[in-house]
Amino acid sequence: MKFWRMLILLAFASSWAIGAQALTPDDLKPLGADDFDAKAQLIAKLVTTGDAASLTVLKALADDAVSITGNNEILIQDGDNYRDAITGRAVTATDAQPITLSNVLRNQVNSGLSAVQLSSPDLATRQAAVETLLQNPEESLKPLVDQARSRETDAALKKRLDTLWAMTALHNHDPAQRLQAVLLLNARHNLEVGELLRPLLLKNSSGAYAEPDPAVRHAAQAGLDELASIQRRGEIAGTIFAGLSLGSVLLLAALGLAITYGLIGVINMAHGEFLMIGAYATYVVQNFFQQHWPAAFDWYPLAAIPVAFIAAALVGIALERLILKHLYGRPLETLLTTFGVSLLLIQATRMIFGAQNVQVSNPSWMSGGLTVLPNLILPYNRLTILAFSVTVIALSWTVLNRTRLGLFVRAVTQNRQMAACVGIKTGRVDSYAFAFGAGIAGLGGCALAQIGNVGPDLGQGYIIDSFMVVVLGGVGQLAGTIIGAFGLGIASKAIEPFSGAVLAKIAVLVFIVLFIQKRPQGMFALKGRSAES
Amino acid sequence: MNIVTSTADGAALDAGVAELTTPSTTLAPAATAATIFSLGLPARPALLSKPAWGALVVLILLVGIGVPLASLVIPESSAFHLSAYAVTLGGKLMCYAIAALALDLVWGYCGVLSLGHGLFFALGGYAMGMYLMREIGHQGKYGSDLPDFMVFLDWHKLPWYWQGTQHFAYAMLLVLLVPAVIAWVFGYFTFRSRVKGVYLSIMTQALTYAATLLFFRNETGFGGNNGFTDFKQILGFPITHPGTRMVLFLITFAVLVLAFIGARAIVTSKLGRVVTAIRDGESRLMFLGYSPLAYKLFIWTLSAVLCGIAGALYVPQVGIINPSEMSPGNSIEMAIWVAVGGRGTLIGPIIGAFAVNGAKSIFTDYFPEYWLFCLGAIFVLVPLLLPRGIIGLVMKRHGSRS
């Protein structure tokens, strides 16, 4: 079959070379006139003729390369030269005026061109033609689509052609063809198909359905129902993913907070600024790679991770050693002091990096997304952060449960005096744990830099939510923080569509106030004598 | 000028108060000196000592007569003239002082550090602002019955919660009731579940944060981002007129003095002693058979109402109220006024409010970019170096001299 087409094409090409054409110069005359219908008919004729000469004219029309001379000769512009549209012979023209088509005609030309290209021997050309036609299917092209469909051998392309055929056959006079068209469209599971099916079920002004055959209507309704369920599934999955994504950031922000609160009993208001420090550390590393090592730019996040951790941990250990150590036993004043530290850090950042947001760009492997459902795309950067935060949790669990430092931290959290009595240097444990918590927040900042703006106020937006995670999850327990963070994230995102982000925040707050009526110590309270202060 | 006199008098007043506000640790020796059959409680202190009363009367006379005289009668050329700016600034600082006093009642005496008092302050302010917006009437830009921002949002009638706010008395009732109801409901649920300490502070911060977000929305009906401004008159008097300003200033001063005496009466009463006991040992108090809930709720709600009154006085003098007034940052700043002055005393927060906000005015005039550094440093250094605030410093020197 293909072979025959090629042969025919070859024949056409050779016939064009010796000057025997199906088109005559008179056929092209309407192009120079003002009659819209005549032009539309001419284009339709060019499409149905479909020979090489017609194809050349169509291509030239699509490229705006058709001109007309004073004595109504139609010429095709090729760079600076002109050729006769039909004979292809070079012509010198001094008074050629370009012909411009209206948008309606231009669409007709493009669709027609694609329809002709459906019979191209080249698979890629055919694919491109089908995709173009899917954007703008025209019923008038049905015969060409019919032909192409019966001819096509590539399985994937055949499916696309089926859809295309269905789109053009939707208003066919034969109900059986219409039904088949609807069924083919249903099988496509594409949300845009809904736009084609919905008009079938509408009633016109006289009360009759636009689609007279009940079987076709029924099939269309079934298709629409299925589309609605796909859409709903996509939305639910999207909400859950957005919640998990928010939760993973909250988790990184709140983990350190929960550890230090459990250990020292102070809430560190400057904790959000550790996020900010981590994000700015990422920014600095990014700039360094851009300037000194652009070849490895895609892998700068790997270098940014330790830098962000160490930068935040160093600031954290300085804060603990220089200030907080002197305030132990006075938690409320510590709250105020750490707020002051947060002001100082924000203002210092403003002076060093400027008050404007700075640009941190995703490496190329993090841009784009994974299409799971037609209306659900999971961005790679958010997926990466989710995986990153799970990794950090695993590492934190290992540190807390499998290392000597973790053992000390848990001991001091449970009972400080008793831990001191058995020889644990509680002051040093405090410092290390504080640095560890700050470092995790720095990692959170590194992650945040990949999905949001990096500015001096970065931490402020997350800090209150992180506090809520700690209140909800209880202290000194990894599991509580994890469930608190993901629970809060998903709850916020689930309420948002109904009531907006602000009311969602308020609803979450009200929920937390009511929740601590039942469990004042959070979901996972420490048991034993340490529980009551 | 006004700032300087009241701070100096405040210090003098404090000298009298200092002997009375003895910390709880000195209660024990007093008990051993009492008779065998008594309960061993120290005698209830007087409302104010004689020198303190004297200082207070002098202060009232000085401000009550001196300020109107200096502002309205003495010609502008004189060195003793008080500019309209100074009067407004003085009034503003006194509003802050009332709010600081309110916060000190719960933090200094009940051990509940609220990081959400900006909310109550702003709620009082918004209630007053609603009245002032209605009082503009047809003089707004659009000449409509509705406040300008509602015309701008294409609203056609007042929301239900704006009904009746054109009556001054009703608006004043709102000033008292709205903070009271919100404080009571929030307090009831948190105190009942015995949330305290840092947890409670965080919850109050979240409360004010949520409210800020709510008030930033245009749909909430309080002018969104811009809040209320462009007030024209209050009770028919033009709001920018020097005479009106002076009356507002004097009312604020009167409220500050009354709030101080009222707070003093409460903390020296039996109720005040129970409240202080909650601060020092809530569990012990419960073992003795008290239920702290009602006491805490009372002092908490009272503090919120006082803060609301301060906000209501603040708005007509400053001429604007917007959601940033209740932002978490602003609310925490109130706590530092108390800490700087010295919590657990009543004169301390007043001094602290004047000192910090006076410094803020000076800094924002001369080195605006360094104010946040300065504020941050105050937050860090005061708890470290001055745990009992300015009052603590004065008392220590006073003690070492005698």
Interface residues (C-beta under 8 A of the other chain):
Chain A: Y261 G265 V266 I267 M269 I323 H326 L327 R330 P331 L332 E333 T334 L335 L336 T337 F339 G340 V341 S342 L343 L344 I346 Q347 I464 F467 M468 V470 V471 G500 V502 L503 K505 I506 L509 I512 V513 L514 I516 Q517 K518 P520 E532 S533
Chain B: W107 G111 L113 L115 F186 F189 T190 R192 S193 R194 V195 G197 V198 Y199 S201 I202 M203 Q205 A206 L207 Y209 A210 L213 L214 F216 R217 S283 P328 I332 A335 I336 A339 L372 F373 L375 G376 A377 I378 F379 V380 L381 V382 P383 L384 P387
